[in-house]
């Protein structure tokens, strides 16, 4: 939009844009009123009154421009005076007459008026101020002093001459002074003394502006008025002849200006809002933001801050969350700092948060947030509004207020409530350990086209080092219906499976391998059935990939989500996949031939267990062959069985069933019989081997008892 100018002091209202708040109309009214005042009195003081940020300076600027556009030689001359620049009456007086002289035309008929105005200023100003008024250099001060004491330079005489000259030329001068409410009490009294007494000249009018309540507060701190608002008002009434109260900034004005500013913001960043985003922002605005955006300046400041930081975040964060966070940063900086301190609690990733949810009622948790907001400097009247804004951002706060929330929705929209996106809102960009959305999507496009580039390489690297976040972001796109390169991703995940470095999440319950397994399951189900077996076979081309392939096949075929890791082969594609993956596992185990069981690596034993899960019928003869060719059964069991922290027993019913599927228990007991029959003092020196034998003794069935059923196993 043409008025998308956030970084000036104009609230979007200029020649390029429509007069949204009617300021142009009010400025014309002011100009008309000046003409009426001039017709009735030869001098006067008009005051434009309105709160800070309400647009007084805008109206003053429009008044000046309208007056300067008039062609009539009898129309207004403009002198602008900034009282902030002067700290005493003499300096301000010199400045006033200097500005009035500068406003007078340089034509010959104005020369006497300029001289008389200068003479009046010289008569009432100390010599030290004369250079500012009359342009004298330091060498001329002695002559000026001599002229003053030898000539007819009394103040009253000089004033009469100036008055006569101003009446004679007959053209009015308007002295404009803005923001008087920002002066100190002493400075303010100096200005009013100058306006009401010293500068009370014919055809000289004053248009001043201030926030009335602030000005009254300033006057009450002065010795002249004292601590009495009524006396302060009486004092103002003596100074000001005409009040010009700026029209109120109504709710509809605020809403219209905010909509216009929002549209300008979106246009300048080539963005748009979806219907759901419009609904969320409308809820935040009309319930909470509107009450804090009471002036045009407040609206301008808010959207200006948004414009200043949106650039690197556009497309990488949720727009509504960004706008709410910007509001908090602009209007409640203490709350914005609070967000960083309580990141884990807000994103639901802290142990303390989980404990509180189990031990505290929602009312208690909500009060905890209220206390934090007070400590962050939020005024009591704003506590509930700010708390509800936090609830719009963070599902955890919504839950603390006793309401339902959707934790997945925050991540889906790239909201600050997601641990994956939180930091973007705090650093105003994409952190070094994060991947921008455009690069992420480009990487997926490259993988789809089988044309890997820099982005794809970066994505695959982060898949190893930042597994949880990357898998969640892929899942988010999948949930949104975006087509993904499932085949390429599954192969890449298989290649990375043994190189994962990401720390576990969810209090250590979910490791990076599990995150990959869940994503692999979903991606495999997205493929047509006829493509699944070839993909799984390709995944199993490496030992690490075989582990992921087996676990993926298990999760897809176990529709009942049972804990058993048995692959349930109920469809043609799964039978083909089982056979293809088993073939790859057997190939990976080929180097074990000719090596003793004691030299099996952890990867070897993991592959044997994977084989047991996919096709135990083909595994049993393979193991028997190796046992017949030199593998010792006890060292082999020592490699296959590992003490586990989740079970105090080395061999339970589930493990026993797995051993039966792999070896056949009857055959295994027969091979181990000499060791099982041995006396305790003849137990193996290896403590782990001794524990295995003892566990097998305890489970050895009586003569004639059948082996336990194959119920699956978990290692």
C-alpha positions as CSV (number, residue, x, y, z in Angstrom):
1,X,0.0,0.0,0.0
2,X,1.1,3.6,-0.6
3,X,0.9,4.5,3.1
4,X,3.0,1.6,4.5
5,X,5.3,4.0,6.2
6,X,5.8,2.7,9.7
7,X,8.9,4.6,10.8
8,X,7.9,8.2,10.8
9,X,5.7,10.2,13.2
10,X,2.8,10.4,10.9
11,X,-0.1,7.9,11.6
12,X,-0.4,6.8,7.9
13,X,-2.4,10.0,7.1
14,X,-1.0,12.0,4.2
15,X,-1.8,13.0,0.7
16,X,-1.2,9.5,-0.5
17,X,-3.9,7.9,1.7
18,X,-7.5,8.6,2.6
19,X,-8.2,10.7,5.6
20,X,-9.1,7.7,7.7
21,X,-9.6,9.6,11.0
22,X,-11.0,12.9,9.6
23,X,-7.9,14.8,10.5
24,X,-7.9,16.7,7.2
25,X,-11.5,17.8,7.8
26,X,-10.6,18.9,11.4
27,X,-7.6,20.8,10.1
28,X,-9.8,22.7,7.7
29,X,-12.2,23.5,10.5
30,X,-9.2,24.9,12.5
31,X,-8.2,27.1,9.6
32,X,-11.8,28.4,9.3
33,X,-11.9,29.0,13.0
34,X,-8.6,31.0,12.8
35,X,-10.2,33.2,10.2
36,X,-13.2,33.9,12.5
37,X,-10.9,34.6,15.5
38,X,-8.9,37.0,13.4
39,X,-12.1,38.8,12.4
40,X,-13.1,39.3,16.0
41,X,-9.8,40.1,17.8
42,X,-6.4,41.3,16.8
43,X,-4.5,38.6,18.8
44,X,-5.4,35.4,20.5
45,X,-4.4,32.0,21.7
46,X,-5.9,28.7,20.4
47,X,-5.1,25.4,22.0
48,X,-5.3,22.0,20.2
49,X,-6.0,19.5,23.0
50,X,-5.8,15.7,23.0
51,X,-4.0,12.8,24.6
52,X,-0.4,11.9,23.7
53,X,-0.3,10.0,20.5
54,X,-3.8,11.1,19.4
55,X,-2.6,13.0,16.3
56,X,-2.2,16.6,17.4
57,X,1.0,17.0,15.5
58,X,-0.6,15.6,12.4
59,X,-3.4,18.2,12.6
60,X,-0.9,21.0,13.3
61,X,1.0,19.9,10.2
62,X,-2.1,19.9,8.1
63,X,-3.1,23.3,9.4
64,X,0.3,24.8,8.4
65,X,0.1,23.2,5.0
66,X,-3.4,24.5,4.3
67,X,-2.4,28.0,5.4
68,X,0.7,27.9,3.2
69,X,-1.3,26.9,0.2
70,X,-3.4,30.0,0.3
71,X,-2.6,32.6,-2.4
72,X,-4.1,35.7,-0.9
73,X,-1.5,38.2,0.2
74,X,-3.6,39.0,3.2
75,X,-3.5,35.4,4.5
76,X,-1.4,33.8,7.2
77,X,2.3,33.9,7.8
78,X,3.7,30.9,9.8
79,X,6.3,31.0,12.6
80,X,7.1,27.6,14.2
81,X,8.7,27.7,17.7
82,X,10.0,24.8,19.6
83,X,10.1,25.8,23.3
84,X,12.1,22.7,24.2
85,X,15.2,24.3,22.8
86,X,15.2,27.2,25.3
87,X,15.7,27.1,29.0
88,X,14.9,30.7,30.1
89,X,12.5,33.5,29.3
90,X,15.1,35.7,27.7
91,X,16.3,33.0,25.3
92,X,12.7,32.1,24.5
93,X,11.7,35.7,23.9
94,X,14.6,36.3,21.6
95,X,13.7,33.1,19.7
96,X,10.0,34.1,19.4
97,X,10.8,37.5,17.8
98,X,13.5,35.9,15.7
99,X,10.9,33.4,14.3
100,X,8.3,36.1,13.8
101,X,10.9,38.2,11.9
102,X,11.9,35.2,9.8
103,X,8.2,34.6,8.9
104,X,7.8,38.1,7.5
105,X,8.3,38.4,3.8
106,X,11.6,39.9,2.6
107,X,9.8,42.5,0.4
108,X,10.4,46.2,0.9
109,X,7.1,47.0,2.5
110,X,7.9,44.6,5.3
111,X,11.2,46.1,6.1
112,X,9.9,48.5,8.8
113,X,7.9,45.7,10.4
114,X,10.9,43.5,10.6
115,X,12.9,46.4,12.0
116,X,10.3,47.2,14.6
117,X,9.9,43.5,15.7
118,X,13.7,43.3,16.0
119,X,13.8,46.5,18.0
120,X,11.1,45.3,20.4
121,X,13.1,42.1,20.9
122,X,16.3,44.0,21.5
123,X,14.6,46.2,24.1
124,X,13.4,43.4,26.3
125,X,16.3,41.0,25.8
126,X,19.7,41.0,27.6
127,X,22.6,41.9,25.4
128,X,23.8,38.3,25.5
129,X,20.7,37.2,23.6
130,X,20.9,39.9,20.9
131,X,23.0,37.9,18.5
132,X,20.3,35.2,18.3
133,X,17.7,37.8,17.6
134,X,19.3,40.4,15.3
135,X,22.2,38.5,13.9
136,X,24.9,40.6,15.5
137,X,28.4,39.3,15.7
138,X,30.5,39.6,18.9
139,X,32.3,42.8,17.6
140,X,28.9,44.5,17.2
141,X,27.8,43.9,20.8
142,X,29.6,47.0,22.1
143,X,27.9,49.2,19.5
144,X,24.5,47.5,20.3
145,X,25.0,48.3,24.0
146,X,25.9,51.9,23.1
147,X,22.8,52.3,20.9
148,X,20.6,50.9,23.7
149,X,21.6,53.3,26.4
150,X,21.9,56.4,24.1
151,X,18.7,56.0,22.1
152,X,15.0,55.8,22.7
153,X,14.9,52.1,23.4
154,X,12.5,51.6,26.3
155,X,10.5,48.4,26.1
156,X,7.2,50.2,26.1
157,X,8.2,52.5,23.2
158,X,9.6,49.5,21.2
159,X,6.4,47.6,21.8
160,X,4.2,50.5,20.5
161,X,6.4,50.8,17.4
162,X,6.2,47.1,16.8
163,X,2.4,47.1,17.3
164,X,2.0,50.0,14.9
165,X,4.1,48.3,12.2
166,X,2.1,45.0,12.6
167,X,-1.2,46.8,12.4
168,X,-0.1,48.7,9.3
169,X,0.9,45.7,7.2
170,X,-2.3,44.0,8.4
171,X,-1.3,40.4,7.7
172,X,-1.6,37.9,10.5
173,X,1.2,35.8,11.8
174,X,0.4,32.4,13.4
175,X,3.0,31.1,15.9
176,X,2.7,27.3,16.3
177,X,4.1,25.6,19.4
178,X,3.6,21.9,19.8
179,X,4.0,19.5,22.8
180,X,3.9,22.0,25.6
181,X,3.0,19.2,28.0
182,X,6.5,17.9,27.8
183,X,8.1,21.0,29.4
184,X,9.0,21.4,33.0
185,X,6.8,23.5,35.3
186,X,9.2,26.5,35.1
187,X,9.6,26.2,31.3
188,X,5.8,26.0,30.9
189,X,5.2,29.1,32.9
190,X,7.8,30.9,30.8
191,X,6.0,30.0,27.7
192,X,2.6,31.2,29.0
193,X,4.2,34.4,30.2
194,X,5.6,35.0,26.8
195,X,2.3,34.2,25.0
196,X,0.0,36.1,27.3
197,X,2.1,39.2,28.1
198,X,5.2,39.8,26.1
199,X,4.0,38.3,22.8
200,X,0.5,39.8,23.0
201,X,0.9,41.7,19.8
202,X,-1.7,42.7,17.1
203,X,-2.0,40.3,14.2
204,X,0.1,37.7,16.1
205,X,-1.9,34.6,17.0
206,X,-0.8,31.4,18.8
207,X,-1.8,27.9,18.1
208,X,-0.4,25.6,20.8
209,X,-1.0,21.9,21.5
210,X,-0.8,19.7,24.6
211,X,-2.3,16.8,26.5
212,X,-4.6,18.6,29.0
213,X,-4.3,16.2,31.9
214,X,-0.5,16.1,31.6
215,X,-0.4,19.9,31.4
216,X,-2.5,20.2,34.5
217,X,-0.2,17.8,36.4
218,X,2.8,19.9,35.3
219,X,1.1,23.2,36.4
220,X,0.3,21.7,39.8
221,X,4.0,21.1,40.4
222,X,4.7,24.9,40.0
223,X,4.8,27.4,42.8
224,X,2.4,29.7,41.0
225,X,-0.5,27.2,40.9
226,X,0.3,24.8,43.6
227,X,-1.3,21.4,44.2
228,X,-4.8,22.4,43.0
229,X,-6.3,21.2,39.7
230,X,-9.0,23.8,39.8
231,X,-6.4,26.6,40.1
232,X,-4.5,25.0,37.2
233,X,-7.7,25.0,35.1
234,X,-8.4,28.6,36.0
235,X,-4.8,29.5,35.0
236,X,-5.3,27.8,31.6
237,X,-8.6,29.6,31.0
238,X,-6.8,33.0,31.4
239,X,-4.2,32.0,28.7
240,X,-6.4,30.3,26.2
241,X,-9.3,31.9,24.3
242,X,-10.3,29.0,22.2
243,X,-10.2,25.3,22.9
244,X,-9.9,22.9,20.0
245,X,-10.5,19.4,21.4
246,X,-9.3,16.7,19.0
247,X,-12.1,14.4,18.1
248,X,-12.1,11.2,20.2
249,X,-10.3,8.2,18.8
250,X,-13.3,5.8,18.8
251,X,-13.1,2.0,18.8
252,X,-14.2,1.9,15.2
253,X,-11.4,4.3,14.4
254,X,-8.9,2.2,16.1
255,X,-10.2,-0.9,14.4
256,X,-10.2,0.8,11.0
257,X,-6.7,2.1,11.4
258,X,-5.4,-1.3,12.7
259,X,-6.9,-3.1,9.7
260,X,-5.3,-0.6,7.4
261,X,-2.0,-0.9,9.2
262,X,-2.2,-4.7,9.1
263,X,-3.0,-4.7,5.4
264,X,0.0,-2.4,4.8
265,X,2.2,-4.7,6.8
266,X,1.1,-7.8,4.9
267,X,1.5,-6.1,1.6
268,X,4.9,-4.9,2.3
269,X,6.0,-8.4,3.1
270,X,4.0,-10.1,0.4
271,X,1.9,-12.1,2.9
272,X,-1.7,-12.9,3.4
273,X,-3.9,-14.3,6.1
274,X,-5.9,-17.5,5.9
275,X,-9.5,-17.4,7.2
276,X,-8.4,-19.2,10.4
277,X,-5.6,-16.7,10.9
278,X,-8.0,-13.8,10.5
279,X,-10.3,-15.4,13.0
280,X,-7.5,-15.9,15.6
281,X,-6.2,-12.4,15.2
282,X,-9.7,-10.9,15.4
283,X,-10.2,-12.8,18.7
284,X,-6.9,-11.5,20.1
285,X,-7.5,-7.9,18.8
286,X,-11.1,-7.3,19.9
287,X,-10.8,-9.1,23.2
288,X,-7.4,-8.0,24.4
289,X,-5.3,-5.7,22.1
290,X,-7.9,-3.1,21.3
291,X,-8.1,-1.8,24.8
292,X,-4.4,-1.1,24.7
293,X,-4.3,0.6,21.3
294,X,-6.1,3.7,22.3
295,X,-4.3,6.3,20.1
296,X,-3.1,6.5,16.5
297,X,0.4,6.6,17.8
298,X,-0.1,3.3,19.8
299,X,-1.4,1.6,16.7
300,X,1.5,3.0,14.6
301,X,4.1,2.0,17.1
302,X,2.7,-1.5,17.4
303,X,2.6,-2.3,13.7
304,X,5.9,-0.5,13.2
305,X,7.5,-2.9,15.6
306,X,6.0,-5.8,13.8
307,X,7.3,-4.5,10.5
308,X,10.8,-4.0,11.9
309,X,11.1,-7.6,12.9
310,X,8.9,-9.6,10.5
311,X,11.3,-9.7,7.5
312,X,13.5,-12.7,8.4
313,X,10.5,-14.5,10.0
314,X,8.0,-14.2,7.2
315,X,6.9,-17.7,6.3
316,X,8.9,-19.2,9.2
317,X,6.5,-18.5,12.0
318,X,2.8,-18.3,12.6
319,X,1.8,-14.8,11.7
320,X,-0.9,-14.4,14.4
321,X,1.5,-15.7,17.1
322,X,4.1,-13.3,15.8
323,X,1.7,-10.3,16.1
324,X,0.7,-11.3,19.6
325,X,4.3,-11.8,20.7
326,X,5.1,-8.4,19.1
327,X,2.3,-6.8,21.1
328,X,3.7,-8.2,24.3
329,X,7.2,-7.2,23.5
330,X,6.1,-3.7,22.7
331,X,3.6,-3.1,25.5
332,X,4.7,-5.6,28.2
333,X,8.5,-6.0,27.9
334,X,8.6,-7.7,31.3
335,X,6.3,-10.4,30.0
336,X,8.4,-10.9,26.8
337,X,11.4,-11.5,29.0
338,X,9.3,-13.9,31.1
339,X,8.7,-16.1,28.0
340,X,12.4,-16.8,27.7
341,X,12.8,-17.7,31.4
342,X,9.9,-20.1,31.3
343,X,10.4,-21.7,27.9
344,X,10.2,-25.3,29.1
345,X,7.0,-24.7,31.1
346,X,5.4,-22.8,28.2
347,X,6.2,-25.5,25.7
348,X,5.4,-28.3,28.0
349,X,8.8,-29.9,27.9
350,X,9.8,-29.6,31.6
351,X,9.4,-32.3,34.2
352,X,8.2,-29.7,36.7
353,X,5.2,-28.9,34.3
354,X,4.2,-32.5,34.2
355,X,4.4,-32.8,38.0
356,X,2.3,-29.7,38.5
357,X,-0.4,-31.0,36.1
358,X,-0.7,-34.1,38.2
359,X,-0.7,-32.5,41.6
360,X,-2.3,-29.0,41.1
361,X,-5.8,-28.0,40.1
362,X,-6.2,-25.6,37.1
363,X,-7.0,-22.7,39.4
364,X,-3.8,-23.1,41.3
365,X,-1.8,-23.3,38.1
366,X,-3.5,-20.2,36.7
367,X,-2.8,-18.2,39.9
368,X,0.8,-19.1,39.5
369,X,0.9,-17.5,36.1
370,X,-0.9,-14.4,37.5
371,X,1.8,-14.1,40.2
372,X,4.4,-14.3,37.5
373,X,2.8,-11.6,35.4
374,X,2.6,-9.3,38.4
375,X,6.3,-9.9,39.1
376,X,6.9,-9.1,35.4
377,X,5.4,-5.6,35.9
378,X,1.9,-6.1,34.4
379,X,-0.6,-3.7,35.9
380,X,-3.5,-5.3,37.8
381,X,-6.1,-4.1,35.3
382,X,-4.1,-5.9,32.5
383,X,-3.4,-9.2,34.2
384,X,-6.4,-11.1,32.8
385,X,-5.9,-9.8,29.3
386,X,-2.2,-10.7,29.2
387,X,-2.9,-14.1,30.7
388,X,-5.5,-14.8,28.0
389,X,-3.1,-13.7,25.3
390,X,-0.6,-16.3,26.7
391,X,-3.4,-18.9,26.5
392,X,-3.8,-18.1,22.8
393,X,-0.1,-18.7,22.3
394,X,0.6,-21.7,24.6
395,X,-1.5,-24.8,25.0
396,X,0.0,-25.4,28.4
397,X,-1.3,-22.0,29.7
398,X,-4.7,-22.9,28.2
399,X,-4.7,-26.1,30.1
400,X,-3.6,-24.2,33.3
401,X,-6.7,-22.1,32.9
402,X,-8.8,-25.2,32.9
403,X,-9.6,-25.3,29.2
404,X,-8.9,-27.9,26.5
405,X,-6.1,-27.3,24.1
406,X,-4.5,-28.8,21.0
407,X,-0.8,-29.2,21.5
408,X,-0.4,-30.4,17.9
409,X,-2.0,-27.4,16.5
410,X,0.7,-25.1,17.8
411,X,3.4,-27.1,16.0
412,X,1.3,-27.4,12.9
413,X,1.0,-23.7,12.5
414,X,4.7,-23.1,13.5
415,X,3.5,-21.4,16.7
416,X,5.6,-20.2,19.6
417,X,3.9,-22.8,21.8
418,X,5.9,-25.5,20.0
419,X,9.4,-26.2,21.3
420,X,10.5,-26.6,17.6
421,X,9.7,-23.0,16.8
422,X,9.9,-21.1,20.1
423,X,13.4,-19.7,19.6
424,X,12.5,-18.1,16.3
425,X,10.2,-15.6,18.1
426,X,13.0,-14.7,20.6
427,X,15.9,-14.1,18.2
428,X,13.9,-12.4,15.4
429,X,15.2,-14.9,12.9
430,X,16.2,-18.5,12.2
431,X,18.8,-19.7,14.8
432,X,21.9,-21.4,13.4
433,X,20.8,-24.8,14.7
434,X,17.5,-24.4,12.8
435,X,16.5,-24.8,9.1
436,X,14.3,-22.2,7.4
437,X,11.1,-23.4,6.0
438,X,12.1,-22.4,2.4
439,X,15.3,-24.4,2.7
440,X,13.3,-27.3,4.2
441,X,10.8,-27.4,1.4
442,X,13.6,-27.0,-1.2
443,X,15.3,-30.0,0.3
444,X,12.1,-32.1,0.0
445,X,11.7,-30.9,-3.6
446,X,15.3,-32.0,-4.4
447,X,14.7,-35.4,-2.8
448,X,11.5,-35.8,-4.8
449,X,13.3,-35.1,-8.0
450,X,16.2,-37.3,-7.1
451,X,18.4,-34.2,-7.6
452,X,20.0,-33.7,-4.2
453,X,21.5,-30.3,-3.6
454,X,22.9,-28.3,-0.7
455,X,19.5,-28.0,1.0
456,X,18.9,-31.8,0.8
457,X,22.3,-32.5,2.2
458,X,21.7,-30.1,5.1
459,X,18.3,-31.7,5.8
460,X,19.8,-35.2,6.0
461,X,22.6,-34.0,8.2
462,X,20.0,-32.5,10.6
463,X,18.0,-35.7,10.4
464,X,20.9,-37.3,12.3
465,X,21.7,-34.5,14.7
466,X,18.3,-33.0,15.3
467,X,16.1,-36.1,14.7
468,X,13.1,-35.3,16.8
469,X,12.5,-31.8,15.4
470,X,13.1,-32.8,11.8
471,X,10.8,-35.8,12.0
472,X,8.1,-33.7,13.6
473,X,8.4,-31.1,10.9
474,X,8.1,-33.8,8.2
475,X,5.1,-35.1,10.0
476,X,3.5,-31.7,10.1
477,X,3.7,-31.4,6.3
478,X,2.4,-34.9,6.0
479,X,-0.6,-34.0,8.2
480,X,-1.2,-30.9,6.1
481,X,-1.6,-33.1,3.0
482,X,1.7,-32.1,1.4
483,X,3.2,-34.7,-0.9
484,X,6.4,-36.0,0.5
485,X,9.2,-38.0,-1.2
486,X,8.5,-41.0,1.0
487,X,10.8,-43.4,-0.9
488,X,13.8,-41.0,-0.8
489,X,13.2,-40.1,2.9
490,X,12.9,-43.8,3.9
491,X,16.2,-44.6,2.3
492,X,17.9,-41.6,3.8
493,X,16.5,-42.5,7.2
494,X,17.8,-46.0,6.9
495,X,21.3,-44.7,6.0
496,X,21.2,-42.4,9.0
497,X,19.8,-44.9,11.5
498,X,23.1,-46.0,13.0
499,X,24.5,-42.5,13.2
500,X,21.9,-40.7,15.3
501,X,23.2,-38.2,17.8
502,X,20.1,-36.4,19.1
503,X,19.4,-36.7,22.8
504,X,16.2,-38.5,24.0
505,X,13.1,-36.5,24.6
506,X,10.0,-36.7,26.8
507,X,12.1,-37.2,30.0
508,X,14.2,-39.8,28.2
509,X,11.4,-42.0,27.1
510,X,11.7,-41.4,23.4
511,X,15.1,-41.8,21.7
512,X,15.9,-40.6,18.2
513,X,15.6,-44.1,16.8
514,X,12.0,-44.3,17.9
515,X,11.3,-41.0,16.3
516,X,12.6,-42.3,13.0
517,X,10.6,-45.5,13.4
518,X,7.3,-43.7,13.9
519,X,7.9,-41.5,10.9
520,X,9.1,-44.5,8.8
521,X,5.9,-46.3,9.6
522,X,3.8,-43.4,8.4
523,X,5.8,-42.8,5.3
524,X,5.6,-46.5,4.4
525,X,1.8,-46.5,4.7
526,X,1.7,-43.6,2.3
527,X,3.2,-45.7,-0.4
528,X,1.1,-47.9,-2.6
529,X,1.3,-51.6,-1.4
530,X,3.3,-52.7,-4.5
531,X,6.1,-50.1,-3.7
532,X,6.6,-51.1,-0.1
533,X,8.5,-54.3,-0.4
534,X,11.2,-52.8,-2.8
535,X,11.6,-49.8,-0.5
536,X,12.1,-52.0,2.6
537,X,14.6,-54.1,0.7
538,X,16.5,-51.0,-0.3
539,X,16.4,-49.7,3.3
540,X,17.8,-53.1,4.5
541,X,20.9,-52.7,2.2
542,X,23.0,-51.8,5.2
543,X,22.9,-53.5,8.7
544,X,21.7,-50.3,10.3
545,X,19.0,-49.9,7.6
546,X,17.9,-53.5,8.1
547,X,17.1,-52.7,11.8
548,X,14.9,-49.8,10.7
549,X,13.4,-51.8,7.9
550,X,12.4,-54.6,10.3
551,X,11.0,-52.3,12.9
552,X,9.1,-50.3,10.3
553,X,7.6,-53.5,8.8
554,X,6.6,-54.6,12.3
555,X,4.9,-51.3,13.1
556,X,3.0,-51.3,9.8
557,X,1.8,-55.0,10.0
558,X,1.0,-55.0,13.7
559,X,-2.3,-53.2,13.3
560,X,-3.3,-54.0,16.9
561,X,-0.2,-52.1,18.1
562,X,0.7,-55.0,20.4
563,X,4.1,-55.1,22.1
564,X,5.1,-58.2,20.2
565,X,7.8,-57.5,17.6
566,X,6.6,-60.4,15.4
567,X,6.0,-59.3,11.9
568,X,2.4,-60.3,11.1
569,X,2.4,-61.2,7.4
570,X,-1.2,-60.9,6.3
571,X,-0.9,-59.3,2.9
572,X,1.1,-60.2,-0.2
573,X,3.2,-57.1,-0.1
574,X,4.2,-57.9,3.5
575,X,5.2,-61.4,2.7
576,X,7.4,-60.1,-0.1
577,X,8.8,-57.5,2.2
578,X,9.5,-60.1,4.9
579,X,11.4,-62.3,2.4
580,X,13.3,-59.4,0.9
581,X,14.5,-58.0,4.2
582,X,15.3,-61.5,5.5
583,X,17.5,-62.0,2.5
584,X,19.4,-58.8,3.2
585,X,19.9,-59.8,6.8
586,X,21.3,-63.1,5.8
587,X,23.7,-61.4,3.4
588,X,24.9,-59.0,6.2
589,X,25.6,-62.1,8.4
590,X,27.6,-63.9,5.8
591,X,30.9,-62.7,7.2
592,X,30.2,-64.6,10.5
593,X,30.8,-67.9,8.8
594,X,34.1,-69.3,10.0
595,X,34.3,-67.1,13.1
596,X,33.6,-68.4,16.6
597,X,30.5,-67.2,18.4
598,X,32.6,-65.3,20.9
599,X,33.6,-62.9,18.1
600,X,30.1,-61.9,17.1
601,X,29.6,-58.2,17.2
602,X,26.7,-56.4,18.6
603,X,25.6,-55.6,15.1
604,X,25.7,-59.3,14.3
605,X,23.5,-60.3,17.3
606,X,21.1,-57.5,16.6
607,X,20.7,-58.8,13.0
608,X,20.1,-62.3,14.3
609,X,17.3,-61.0,16.5
610,X,15.9,-59.0,13.6
611,X,15.9,-62.2,11.5
612,X,14.0,-63.9,14.3
613,X,11.3,-61.2,14.1
614,X,10.9,-61.4,10.3
615,X,11.3,-65.1,9.5
616,X,12.2,-67.4,12.4
617,X,11.5,-70.5,10.3
618,X,14.5,-69.7,8.0
619,X,16.6,-68.6,10.9
620,X,16.5,-71.9,12.9
621,X,18.3,-74.0,10.2
622,X,20.9,-71.3,9.7
623,X,21.7,-71.2,13.4
624,X,21.8,-75.1,13.6
625,X,24.2,-75.1,10.7
626,X,26.5,-72.8,12.5
627,X,26.2,-74.7,15.7
628,X,27.0,-77.9,13.8
629,X,30.0,-76.2,12.2
630,X,31.7,-75.0,15.4
631,X,29.7,-72.4,17.2
632,X,29.4,-73.2,20.9
633,X,25.8,-72.7,22.2
634,X,26.7,-71.1,25.5
635,X,28.9,-68.3,24.1
636,X,26.3,-67.7,21.4
637,X,23.6,-67.3,24.1
638,X,26.0,-65.0,26.0
639,X,26.1,-62.7,22.9
640,X,22.4,-62.9,22.2
641,X,21.1,-62.3,25.8
642,X,21.9,-59.1,27.6
643,X,20.9,-58.2,31.1
644,X,18.1,-55.6,30.9
645,X,17.2,-52.8,33.4
646,X,13.5,-53.2,32.8
647,X,13.4,-56.9,33.9
648,X,15.2,-58.4,36.9
649,X,15.1,-61.8,35.2
650,X,17.6,-62.7,32.5
651,X,15.2,-65.1,30.8
652,X,11.5,-64.6,31.2
653,X,8.7,-66.3,29.3
654,X,8.9,-63.9,26.4
655,X,12.7,-64.5,26.0
656,X,12.2,-68.2,26.3
657,X,9.7,-68.1,23.5
658,X,12.1,-66.3,21.3
659,X,14.8,-68.9,22.0
660,X,12.4,-71.6,21.1
661,X,11.6,-69.9,17.8
662,X,15.3,-69.5,17.0
663,X,16.8,-72.8,18.2
664,X,14.0,-75.1,19.3
665,X,14.2,-75.5,23.0
666,X,14.6,-79.3,22.9
667,X,17.6,-79.0,20.6
668,X,19.0,-76.2,22.7
669,X,18.7,-78.1,26.0
670,X,20.2,-81.2,24.4
671,X,23.3,-79.2,23.2
672,X,23.6,-77.6,26.7
673,X,22.8,-80.8,28.7
674,X,26.4,-81.5,29.9
675,X,26.6,-77.9,31.2
676,X,23.1,-77.9,32.7
677,X,23.9,-81.2,34.5
678,X,27.2,-79.9,35.9
679,X,27.6,-79.2,39.7
680,X,27.5,-75.7,40.9
681,X,31.3,-75.7,41.6
682,X,31.9,-76.6,38.0
683,X,30.0,-73.6,36.7
684,X,31.6,-71.5,34.0
685,X,34.0,-68.8,35.1
686,X,32.1,-66.2,33.1
687,X,29.4,-65.0,35.5
688,X,27.0,-64.0,32.6
689,X,27.3,-67.6,31.2
690,X,26.6,-69.0,34.6
691,X,23.5,-66.8,35.0
692,X,22.2,-68.1,31.6
693,X,22.6,-71.7,32.6
694,X,20.9,-71.2,35.9
695,X,18.0,-69.4,34.2
696,X,17.6,-72.3,31.7
697,X,17.7,-74.8,34.5
698,X,14.8,-73.0,36.1
699,X,12.8,-73.0,32.9
700,X,13.7,-76.5,31.7
701,X,10.5,-78.4,31.3
702,X,9.9,-81.8,32.8
703,X,10.3,-84.9,30.5
704,X,7.5,-85.0,28.0
705,X,6.4,-81.4,28.5
706,X,6.0,-79.4,25.4
707,X,8.0,-76.3,24.7
708,X,6.4,-72.9,25.5
709,X,4.5,-71.3,22.7
710,X,6.2,-68.7,20.5
711,X,4.8,-65.5,21.9
712,X,7.4,-63.1,20.6
713,X,10.2,-61.4,22.4
714,X,11.7,-58.0,23.3
715,X,15.3,-57.5,23.8
